[in-house]
Amino acid sequence: MGFGLKISVPGVEVNNAKNNQLVLNSKYPFIKLDTQSTVAFQTINLVFFKDTPEPVGPSWLDTYTTVYQFKHGLNYTPKVWALFQVVTPPVGTHFYQAYFHEAGVIGAHTVDDEVSMYYTVDNQNVNIVVDKFNDGLGNANNLIGTVMKITMFVFVDDFTVS
């Protein structure tokens, strides 16, 4: 028998706990944040003072706009975790997700007319992207006045190598 540390969720005996019932299992390594890096963990307050471009052309088109970007300072593509909060949704929107993790809708008038936000990561930058979509019959949401709070964590472990 080896050694280690396990902590189970409340109400579950740690010796009988399945992996999904453990809060901590030292058998598996933790991914690390660089606590000396100001970009490794940050909160971005994003306020839209101008709108992003609308889709043009035939119906069912998307327009993608990078609205925020920062260099992560690593020479590989790191793992990133982000929590998005819609503090103030687009004016007149009927649907939005107040919180989301990877990607989510920040405003929609109908299912055929929405704007969403997500992030991408490459070997140099973390990008926050707005995706506007409409069915060609009207405009997607106007983002002027929309406020987003985005908490970003850039992990330093290089998972691109085995």
C-alpha positions in Angstrom: 0.0 0.0 0.0 1.3 3.5 -0.9 0.8 6.7 0.9 -1.0 9.9 0.1 -3.8 12.2 1.1 -7.5 11.9 0.3 -10.4 14.1 1.4 -13.9 13.1 0.6 -17.0 15.2 0.2 -19.2 15.6 3.3 -21.1 12.4 4.2 -18.9 10.0 2.3 -16.4 7.7 4.1 -13.0 8.5 2.6 -11.9 4.8 2.5 -15.0 3.9 0.4 -15.1 7.1 -1.7 -15.0 6.9 -5.5 -12.8 9.4 -7.3 -15.7 11.6 -8.1 -16.5 11.8 -4.4 -13.1 13.1 -3.5 -12.4 16.8 -3.0 -8.6 16.0 -3.0 -6.6 13.0 -4.0 -2.8 13.5 -3.9 -2.4 10.6 -6.4 -3.1 13.2 -9.1 -0.9 16.3 -9.5 -2.3 19.8 -9.2 -1.9 22.1 -12.1 0.1 25.2 -11.1 -0.3 29.0 -11.3 2.8 31.2 -11.5 2.1 33.4 -8.5 4.8 35.8 -9.5 3.2 36.6 -12.9 0.6 39.3 -13.0 -1.1 37.7 -16.0 -1.3 34.2 -14.6 -4.4 35.2 -12.6 -6.3 38.4 -13.3 -9.7 39.9 -13.4 -10.6 41.8 -16.6 -13.4 44.5 -16.4 -14.5 44.9 -20.0 -16.8 47.8 -20.8 -18.1 48.2 -24.4 -18.0 51.9 -25.4 -18.5 51.0 -29.1 -20.2 48.1 -30.8 -18.5 45.2 -32.6 -19.2 44.7 -36.3 -22.5 43.1 -37.4 -22.6 40.1 -39.7 -23.1 41.1 -43.4 -24.1 39.2 -46.5 -26.4 36.2 -46.8 -28.3 34.9 -43.8 -26.8 32.7 -41.0 -23.4 34.4 -40.8 -21.2 35.0 -37.8 -18.8 37.9 -37.2 -15.9 37.2 -34.9 -14.1 40.1 -33.1 -11.2 39.9 -30.7 -12.1 42.4 -28.0 -9.3 41.8 -25.6 -5.9 40.1 -25.8 -2.9 39.6 -23.5 0.5 37.9 -23.8 0.7 34.9 -21.3 4.6 34.9 -21.4 5.0 31.2 -22.1 6.5 29.5 -25.2 3.7 26.9 -25.5 -0.1 26.9 -25.4 -1.1 26.7 -21.7 -4.3 25.5 -20.2 -6.6 28.4 -19.2 -9.7 28.6 -17.0 -12.0 31.6 -17.3 -15.2 32.6 -15.5 -17.3 35.1 -17.4 -19.9 37.3 -15.7 -22.4 39.5 -17.5 -22.6 42.5 -15.2 -24.7 44.6 -17.6 -26.3 42.8 -20.6 -26.8 44.5 -23.9 -29.7 47.0 -23.9 -33.0 45.3 -24.8 -31.8 41.8 -24.7 -34.3 39.1 -23.8 -31.8 36.3 -22.9 -28.3 36.0 -21.5 -26.3 33.7 -19.3 -25.3 35.6 -16.1 -22.3 33.4 -15.6 -20.5 30.9 -17.9 -17.1 29.1 -18.0 -15.8 28.4 -21.5 -18.3 30.2 -23.7 -21.8 31.6 -23.4 -24.5 34.0 -24.7 -24.1 37.6 -23.4 -27.2 38.8 -25.2 -30.0 37.6 -27.5 -33.3 39.0 -28.8 -34.3 35.7 -30.4 -32.5 32.4 -31.0 -31.6 33.7 -34.5 -30.1 36.9 -33.2 -27.5 36.6 -30.5 -24.0 37.6 -29.4 -21.7 35.2 -27.5 -18.3 35.4 -25.9 -15.4 32.9 -25.5 -11.7 32.7 -25.3 -8.9 31.2 -27.4 -5.3 30.5 -26.5 -2.2 30.0 -28.6 1.5 29.8 -27.9 1.7 33.6 -27.3 -1.7 35.1 -26.4 -5.0 34.7 -24.6 -7.8 36.2 -26.7 -11.3 37.2 -25.7 -13.6 36.9 -28.7 -17.1 38.2 -29.4 -19.2 36.1 -31.9 -22.2 38.0 -33.3 -24.8 35.9 -35.2 -28.0 36.8 -36.9 -30.4 35.2 -39.4 -30.1 38.0 -41.9 -33.4 39.6 -40.9 -32.2 42.0 -38.3 -29.2 43.2 -36.3 -27.5 41.2 -33.6 -27.3 42.9 -30.2 -25.7 46.3 -29.9 -23.0 45.9 -27.2 -22.6 49.6 -26.3 -23.0 49.8 -22.5 -22.4 46.0 -21.9 -20.2 45.3 -19.0 -18.3 42.0 -18.5 -16.2 40.8 -15.6 -13.8 38.0 -16.6 -11.6 36.1 -14.2 -8.7 34.4 -16.0 -6.3 31.7 -14.7 -3.3 30.7 -16.9 -1.7 27.5 -15.7 2.0 27.0 -16.1 2.2 23.3 -16.5 3.1 22.4 -20.1 0.5 19.7 -21.1 1.6 19.8 -24.7 4.4 17.2 -23.9 3.7 13.8 -22.3 
